[in-house]
Amino acid sequence: MSEGATFPSRMSRMRVRAIHLEVVRGPDRGAVFDSQRERVAIGTAPGNDLVLTDPTVSRYHLELERQANRIVVRDLGSTNGTAIGPVLLENQSASLAAGAVLDLGQTGLQLGDGGVVLLELGVGDTLHDIRGRSTEMKRLMATVQRLAEKDVAVMVLGESGTGKELIARAMHQCGPRASQPLVTIDCGALAPALFASELFGHERGAFTGADRRYQGAFERAHGGTLFLDEVGELSAEHQVALLGALERRRIRRVGGQEEIPVDVRVISATHRDLRAQVNAGAFRLDLYYRLAVVLLAIPPLCKHAADIPLLIEHFLRESGFTGPVAEVFSEKEMSELQSHSWPGNVRELRNLVEARLAVGREVRVTPAATAMRDRGLDGSDLVASVLDRGYREARGAVLNEFEQRYLTHLLERSGGNVRQAARVAGMDRSYLIDLLRRHELP
């Protein structure tokens, strides 16, 4: 581990029951799979834990996760969906008991209890800038530390605001490349015309305004780590260019003739589950293989709300506040904060702390609709109701209220059918589902 990491080398462990699977119908009938971990991916693509040959099963069809005595089933945007008796899951999840049978195309898959698996837990509450005392965060930090030592491509999955860049930074700082550069590229913010230049660099005179040679992200990260944030936003053309560089491990600057060898570890991140994008043909399967040798999922803040007091204290100290935490957040407020849904995750929590220090106790996390009713305002006065707040908080309140009302109305118009709702809204279905989950709508 590099200097500066505060995460102890000693690990504790917890026991969980794994998953046993038996194919009871279809071309692979009789096949049995016993997982060595609590999360299992199923489909026809080679990257799955259980690979099926049934042509009616999608490349990445579903994922199973063990949670206590239940098994959570997540359909990954499969073409034919996942059926549980008369109920069809389409890019949705359900919690089942062992013994349930899933229908994937022509394949029947029975869920069962597997053996006991020991999961490593970190014993500290800090790994560089990652903090947490909950079981979820201790597991995450132990996984980050373990992956840091392996020079493999990792794709970090998580909602907006969960800290995907912090995870990438910790993985870099704990690994053998820590003394070399970490270069971050936000794929979602890249202008299409500048993609090649930003990643591969350009020669002087390569285009109007190129008055000097420029080293792209691959060159700057040579020997270190290249972090590709929001990689799911890349266009098909840019996916091809990125794949070529990863396969050849060589790049050519725009306007140049020389091929330049590069040695980088790639960590990518996205708020989308790209397995659904692969199924829909919107993301290249071969590029996904290159980027997602290992998948690492970050839990949303509402799933480890016990860490909120620790995070609040950290943000207060980081902002220069040295007094008791209770002077800023009372015990009652702290309890209320742990029951909030936190659609903006840790970023929303940080913004709240900064706003509270700047403005005082009048800044709260009351949902916009509730705040409006308390003030006797209707929807037309929403903007007026937030004009005295900080820009980020005001913008977030307006956006949150708009999304909540728009999505509720959209579901009513489409009779609760997500496919129809996506068509009506002119929206990518996977993005719509992300929004529905964020606002806890069915």
N, C-alpha and C positions, 0 to 999 in steps of 0.2 A: 504493500500500500504506500502511496506517496505521502510525503510530509504534509501535514495539515489536516489529514483525515482524523476524525475523532471517534471513529467507529471501532470498538474493540475487536480483536481477532477471534475471541472465543464466541461460540454460538450456542444458543439453547435450541431445543427442539419441541415440536408439538406433534401429536399423533392425529391423523385423520384417516377415515375410511376411504379407500380408493374406489374405482368403478370397474365392474365386470360387465362385459358385453357379449351377447350371443346373437348371431344372425339366425333367425328362425324362419325366414322366407326370402326367396329371391335367388339370383345366380350364385351368391356367396353363402348359401345356406349351410349351416354347420360350423362356420368359422367362429372362433372364440377369441376374445381379446381381454387381457387383464392389464389395466393401466398401472404404471409405476408412479403416477402422480395424480393429482386431483382434477386436472383439466385435460380433456380429450377432444381433438378435432377429427371430424369424420367427413369423407368425401372421396372422389375418384382421383384427385391430384396426388402425386407422390409425397407432397409435403405434409399430408395428414398423418395423425397417429394411427387411425384405422383406415386403410385404403380399400375401397370397394370397387368392384368391376361393373356394377349395374349401370347401364347407360342412362337410366332415368334419374340417377343421383348426380347432383351438381359437383363441380370440382371441389368447392368448399361448401359442404351442405349444412352442417350444424356443428355446434360445440357443446360439450357437456362439462359441467363444473360441479364438483362435490361441495355442498354447503351443509355441514352438520349431518342430519339423517335424511336429507333431501338431495336430489340431483336436479340442477337447473339446466334446462334444455334451451339453447339459443339457436334459432334458425338464422343462417348467415345470408339471407337474401337468395335462397335456392330457387331454382326455376319452378319446381313442382311443390315447394313447401314441405313442411313436416307435419304429419297428422298424428294425433293422439286420439284414437277412436274417431268420433265425429267432428273433433275440433281440429282445424287446420291452422298451423302457425306459419305466417309469412313474414319473415324478418322480425319475429317477435320471440318472447321467451316464456317459459312456463316452469314451475317447480313441481317435480314428481317424486314419488316414492319408488324404491327398488321394486322390480316386478312389472313395471309399466312396459308396454310395447309401443315403439315408434314406427310409423310407416314413412319410408323415404322412397318415393317412386315405387318400384316393385319389391323393395327390400323391407323386411320386418326386422326390427332390432329390439331385443329385450334387454332392459336395464337390470343390473344386479349389484349387490355389494361385493366389492373387491377386498383385497387384503389391507392391512394397516400400513400407511405410508408415513414416514417421519419427515416433517418439513422443518427446515432450518429457520430459526428466528434470531435476529440480532439482539444482543443484550443491551445495547446503548440506545439512546433516543436521538442521535445525530449522526448523519453521514454527510460531511461537507455541508451543503445548504439544505439538505433534506432533514425534516424533523418529524418525530412521531413516537408515541408510546403505545399506541394501539397494536393489536396483533396484526392487523392488515398492513400497517406501515413497517412493523418489524420484519415481516415476511418480505415486503418489497425491498427494504434496505439490504437484507441478507442476499436477496436475488441479485440486486445491483452489484454488490461487492463480489459475488461469485462470477457474474458475467464479465465484470471488469477485467478479470484475469484471462479471459478467453478472447482471442482476436477474431471474433465472428461478428457478422452484421446483425444488428438488433433493431427491430421495429418497435417503437414505444406507442402504445395505444392509450388514449385518454381523452376525456372531455376537455373543452377549452377551459383554461385556468387551473388545471390540475398540477402543472409544474413539469411538463415533459422536457423542457430545456434543462431544468435543474437535474433531472434524472440523467440526461445525456452528459452533463458536465461532471456529475459525480462518477459516472462510469469511466469517463476519460481520466479524471484525477486519481482514481483508485487503481488504474491499470498501468501497464509497462510503457505506454506512450505519453505519460503525464508530463514529461519534460519537453514534449513537442507541442506544436500548436493545436488548438481546438478552434475550428472555423465553422461558423453557423451561417446557413443560407435559409431564408424564409421563402420557400417555393411559392407560397400563396401570394406573396407581395412582389414577386419578380415580374417586371414588364416582359412580355413575350419576346420583344425584339432584343432584350438584353440578356436572355437566358444563357446563350452560348458564351457570351463575353464574361458574365459573372462566374460561371462554373469553370470555363476552360481558358479564359484570358483572351487578349487580342494583341496583335502587333501594331506598331505605330503606322498610321495611315490606312488601317484596315477598313475604316468607314469614317464618315464625316464626324469630326470631333475627337477622333482617336489620335491625339497629338503625342502619345507616348506609349511604350509597351506596358501592358497591364497583366499582372499575374492573377489568374482566376482562383477560385476557391480550392480546386484540386491541388494546384501548385502550392498555395499558401499553407495547406494542411499536410503537405508531404511529410511523412514520418509520424504524423499525429492522427487526429480524428476529424472527420467531416460530418457535421450534424445537419441533416436535411429536414427542416421543420415543415410541416404540412405538405408532405410529399404526395399526398393524395390529390393535390390540386394541379399536378402537372398535366399538360396537354399530351395527346398521343404522340405528337412530334417530339416533344421534349423527353418523353419516356424513352423513345428510341435512342436519342442522343445520350441520355444518362446510362442506359443499358450498355451501349457500345463502350463507354469509358470504363465501366465497372468490369466488363468482360475482358477487355484488352489490357487494362491497367496502364493505359497510355492515353494521353490527350494531345490535341493539336489546337494551338491558339487560333482564334479567328484571324484570317489573313496570313497565317503562317504555313510553312511546309514541314517543319520538323515535328516529329512525334516525340513527346516528352513522357518518360516513365514516371508513374506516381505510385506511392505506397501510402494508402490511407485506410483507416478503419472507418466504416460508414455506420452511423447510427441515424435512423430516420424516425420521424414521428408524424402522427396524423390523428385527427379526431374521428376519422371514419374507420370502419372495419373494411380494409381493402379486399378481404376475401369476397365480400358481397359485390364489390366493384369488378373483381375478376370474373365472377359468375355472370355479371351483366355485360362483360366485354368492354368495360370502361377503363380497366387497368390491365396492363400486360402481365400475363402469368409468369413469363420468364424474368421480368424485372422484379416481380413480387418475390420469386425464389431468391434472387440476389440480395434483396433488402431484408427479407423476413426469415433469416436462418433461425432466429429466435424471436418470439413475440413476448413483449413485456407489457402487461396491462396495469395502468395506474387506477386505483379506486377513486371515485368521486368523493368530495369532502363529506357528503351526507353519509357515506359508508364508513367513515372513521371519524365521526363527530366528536369522539372522546378526546381527539387531539386538539380541539379548538382552543381550550385554555392555554395549552403549551404554545400554539401558534400565535395567539394573541399576545402573550407575554414576549415572545420573540420579536414580533413586529413593533411592539411598543419600545423595547430596548433598542432595536435597530433604528427607530425614529428619534432616539435621544431621550425618551422619557425614563426617568429613574425612580419614580415614586411607586407606591403600591398599585397593583393592577386594579384593585377595587375602587380606586379613585376615578378610574375611567370606565370600567364595566363592573356593575354591581353583581353580587352572586345570583340574583334573580335574572338579570340580563344574560349572564353567562349560561345559565340553564336554558333560557329561551333560545339563545344562539345555537345550542346543540340540537335543537329540534327544528331549526330552519332548513329548508330544502337546498339552499346554496346552489342555484343554477349556474352561478359564475365561479363556483368552487373556491380554491384558495386565493385566487386573484380578487374575487369579490370580498373575501374576508380581509385581505390586506387593505383594500380600498376603504372598507368600513373603518378599520383602525386608524388609518391616516386621516379620514374625514372627521372622526370623533376627536382626534387630537387638535385638528384645525378649527372645528366649529363648536364642539361640545356635545352634550347629551341629547340635543335635539336631533342628531343624526342617528337614525335607527334602520333596522333591516325590514321594517314593515313593508309587505308587498304594496306595489303602487296602487292597486285597486282598493285595498283596505285603507290606505292613507287618504285616498280621495274621498271615500265614504265618510271617514272621520272628520274631514274638513267640509263636508257638504258639497263636494264638487262633482260635476258630471264629467263624462269623457272629453267633452270639448275644452275643459279647463285643465287637462292633464299637464300640458306644457307650462301653463301659468303656475301650477302648483309646485313645480320643481325648479323654477328660475333662481331661487335663492340658494340652491345647493351647488356643490362643486360640479365641474363639467362632467367628469366621469360618472359620478353618482346620478346626476340629472339625466344624462343620456341613457344610462343603464335602466333607470326607472321607466322612462318613456318607451324604450325598446322592449323591455320586459312586458309592459302592459299591452303594447301593440301585438307582440307575438302571442300572448295568452288569449287575447280576444279574437285575433285573426284565426288562430288554429282551432279554437272552439267553434267559431262560425263555419270554418272550412269542413270540420268533421260533421257538423250538422247538415251542411249542403250535400255531402257525399255519403250520408247514411253510415258513417263510421268506417267506410271502405278506404283503406290507406292508398291502394293503387289508384282509385278514382280521385281521391283527394289530391294526390301528386299530379295527376293529369290536369285537374281543374286549376291548381295553383301554378302549373308550369314549372314544377320543382322536381329535382332529383329525389326519388323515393327514399333512398338511404338518408339523405339530409333531412327530409321531412320527419322520418322516424327519430333521428337524433333530437330534433326540436320537440317532438311529442314527449320523448323521455325526459328531456331537460325540464319541461313544464309539468311533468307527471300527469300527462293526459293519456287516456286509453288508446 
